[in-house]
């Protein structure tokens, strides 16, 4: 069994092919999501076969849902609602991560790596939400 944890830090050299007109912060968020998606696929391949259609599928679907909600938030004119939904789904991902650890599908090292990915994602979404809230409050004056 090969360990992917030594390379668990996202590969920043492999730049995603995103449109150059997107703001850097959004591109970085997409890169974090793509890195997490790869990591989730790598570690869930080692889970018991019985869980590949259960918790493993839920975890992979959750990351896909985060991608979708990030795109929705980016495309909407009023971003606050979509960002709130994105923030809630990051929380749900964190719950799935803890569940995988408690069931013994990931070890403490993978818990730490995956939790750090999710925490960084949460920080980015939170910052975006605060930025949009401040922008909305500023325009109400």
N, C-alpha and C positions, 0 to 999 in steps of 0.2 A: 504494500500500500504506500503510495507516494504521498508525501505531505506537501500541501500547497500553502502551508502557513508561513514558510520562510519567504515566499513571494507574495504574502497576503497583502502587503502594501500595494495599492493599485499601481499599475504600470502607467506612469504618466507620460512616458515616451511615445506610446502609441496613441496618437491624437485622433479622436473621432472625426469623421468627415461631416462636420456641421457647417452650416452656412456661415461665412465670415461676417455677415451682417448682424449676427446675434450678439447681445452683450456678453462680455467675458464671464460675468457671474452666472448667467444662465448656461453657458457652455460648460462651465466648471460643474454645475449641478448635474447636467446631463452626463458628464464624464464620470462623476461619482456614482450615478445610477448604473451606468454601463459597467463600471468596475465591480460594483456590488452584484450585478446580474451574473457576471462571469464567476465571481467567487461563490455565489449561491449554487450555481450549476456544478462547480467543481466539488464542493463539499457534499452536496446531496447525492452525488453519484456513489458515495461510500456508505450511505445509509442502508438499513435493511431493506430487502426487496419489498417486503410488505408495506413499508412506509413510502415507497416511491410514488404511489398514487394517493397518499394521504397528506401527511405534514410536509413532505418534500414538495409535492405539487402545490400545496398552499403557499409555501415560502416563495417558490418561483413565480406563482401567479401574483403574489403580493408585490414583488419587485416590478412585474409588468404593469400592475395597476398604478404603481408610483410613477412609472414612465408616462403613462397615459394622463394622469392627473397633472404632472408637471407641464405637459404639452397643453392641456386644457387651460391651466393657469396662465401660461404664456400667451395663449391666443385670445383669452377673454379680455374685454375692455375693463370690466369690473372684476378684479382678480381676487378680492378678499375671500369670497365664498369658496372658490376653487383651492386657494391656498390653505384655508381652514381644513377642507377635505383632505388635502395632501398631508397636512400636519397630523390629522387623525390616523391616516393610513401608515405613516411612519411609526406612530405609537403601536399600531396593530402589528407591524413587522417586528418591533422590539418584543412584543408578547410572544410571537412565534419563535423568535431566537431563544428566549428564556425557556420556552416549552421544549425545544429541541435539546437544550442542555439538560433539563430536568429528566427527560426521557433517556438520556445517555447517548443521543445521536451525534453530539459534538462534545469535544473535550473542553477543558477550561481555556486552553489557548485559542481554539476556534471561537469560543464564546467571546473572548476578549477582542479578537480581531473583528468579528462580525458586529459586535456591539459598538466598537469604535467607528466602523463604517456607518452604522445606523445613527450614531450620535452626531457625527459630522454632517450627515444628511439632514438631520433634525435641526442642527444649528443653521444650516444654509436656508432651509425652509422658513425657520423662525425669523431670520434676518430679512428675508424677502417679505414676509408677512408684516413685520414692523415697518419696513420701508413703504410698502403700499398703504398701510394704515396712516402713516405720517403724511404721505402724499395726499391722501383723501381728506384728512383733517385740515391740511394746509389749503386745499382748494375750497373748503367750506367757508373760509373767512372772508 
